[in-house]
Amino acid sequence: MAGLKYYERTKLLIELIEKKKTGGPGDLAKTIGVTKRMVYLIIDDLRLSLGRDICYCKDKKSLCFF
């Protein structure tokens, strides 16, 4: 069950990054219902699994794929 929640949160995070609507890490943590630390862990997992860099863009105020 916990794995499913993790998958759903990860999927939501990918969608938000693609739409460039994540906000800052604190805002994103509230949006997907995890701690800020968990946001960073999920982002690290995504970087490894997708092979893409994820950075915060100050102009767009969102995480973005590069």
N, C-alpha and C positions, 0 to 999 in steps of 0.2 A: 504494500500500500504506500509506504513512504517513497518507494522508487517511482511510482506513478505521479505523486505530487512533484517530485524533483523533475520528472520529464515535462510535466505541464508547465512548471515555472520556467524551465529552460526554453521551452517552445515559446512562451509568452515573451521572454526576454529577447529571443531572436526576432520576433515580430516587432517589438518596440524599437530594437536597434535598426532594423530595416526601414522603419517609418521615421527614424530619427526623433523619437518622442520618449526618451528614457528619463530626461531630467538628470539631476546629479545622482550620485550613488545613494545618498540618503533618501531622496524622493523615490528612486527606483526600488529600494528595499521596502518601503511602505507599499508601493504599488503591487509588488509580487508577494508580499507577506513574509519576508525573511529579514534577517539582520543584515547590516551593511557588510559584515564579514562574509556572510554566505553569498552575497552578490559578487564579491571579489573571487570567491571560490568557483562559482558558476562561470564567471567570465574567463578564469584561467582554464577551466575544463573546455569551454567553447574554443578558446585559442588553440588548444591542443587537438581537439577533435575535428574542427573545421579547417585548421591550417591557415587561418586568417588572423590578422592583427585587429584588435579592438581597442580604440582610443577614445578619450573624451574630447569632444570638440567644443571649445568655449563659445564660438560663434553660434553654433546650433543648439548649445546647451543640451547635448545628448551624446551618448556613446555612439560610435560609428564604426563600421567595418572598413578596413583598408586592405 
